């Protein structure tokens, strides 16, 4: 079982790679805003992804970014994003099932309380 911190980190990596795959020329500020994280936190994440060889920074003259670079997923980054996507989806489905079960229990409890108070 992975730790909560490790799952949160993987979720952040997933979200960053997902956005970058579609929009490689976003600035760090734009990417941080989309993710709801600080620019410093995003910078730390991007450095970690680059350190793992999952993302690389390329010079690109037509980028809207004033420094003229884009962030692209490497072939291993694309493969890792696929694996992370599978794990992310599995976790979210488990969370969904747990919530669905809890909602059904709460509905039953509310119906019982409602029928008891009507008597």
N, C-alpha and C positions, 0 to 999 in steps of 0.2 A: 504494500500500500504506500503510495507516495504521500508526502506531507502536503498540507494545505498550501504552504508557501511555494512548493514546487509546482503544484497545480496552477496556482495564480500566475506564476512566472511563465509556465507553458501557455496558459491562456493569453497572456500579454504577447508572447512571441507569435502565437497563432494570429492574433488580431493585427499585429504589425505586418506580418508577412502577407496576410490576406489583402490588406489595404495596399501595400507596396506592389503586389502583383498586378493590381488594377490601375494604380496611380504611382508609377515609379518616380515621377518628378515633383512630388509634393515636398515642400520644405519641411524641416523638422517642426517648425511652429504649427504648420497646417496639420501635419500628422498627429502631433501631440493634442491639438484641439479636437480632432476627430475621435481620438482614443480617450479623451478626458483625463490625460496625465500631464505632468509638467514637462517642459522642454528638457530639463536636466534628466528626468526619469526616462524619457524617450531616448535621449542621447546615450544613456547607460545601456539601455536595451539594444539599441542599434550597434553599439560597440561589441556587446556580447554576441549578437547574431553575426557580426562580421568576424569576430574572433573564432567562432565555430565554423566559419566558411559557408554560412547559409545565405548571407547577403553581402553584396559588394557595392562599392561606390564607384561609379564610372563618370568620367568627364563627358559632358554632352552639351554641345554648343547651343542647341535650340531649347534647352530646358528653361522653364519660366523662373527657375531658381536663379537668383542673381549670381551665385557662385558657379553656375553651369555644371552641376552634377546631378545624377539621379541614383537612386538606390534600386538595385535589381537583385532578384533572387538568383542564386547560383543553381546549377543542376541539382546539387545535393540539398539546397534550400527548398527547391520545388518538391523533391522526394520527402524531405522532412515535414514540409507543410502538409503533404498528403497524409502522412502518418499521424501528425498532430490533429488534423481535421477529424480523422477517424476516432481518436481518443476523446476529443472535445465533444463530438456528436454523441458518443456513447455516454459520457458523463452527463450531458444535458438531458438525454433520454432517461437516465436513471433518476435525475432530479425531477423530471416531469412526472415519472411514475410515482415517486414518493409524494409529490405535491397532490397528484390526482387522488391517491389513497387517503391522504390527510383531509382533503376537501370532502371526499365521500363520508369519512368518519364524522367530520364536523357537521355536515348536512344531516346525517342520521341523529347526531346528538341534539341538534337544534330542533328537529322534528319531534324527538322524544320530549324535550323540555317544553315545547309548544303544546303538545297534547296533554302533558301533565298539568300545566298551568290552566288549561281550558277546563279541566275537571273540577 
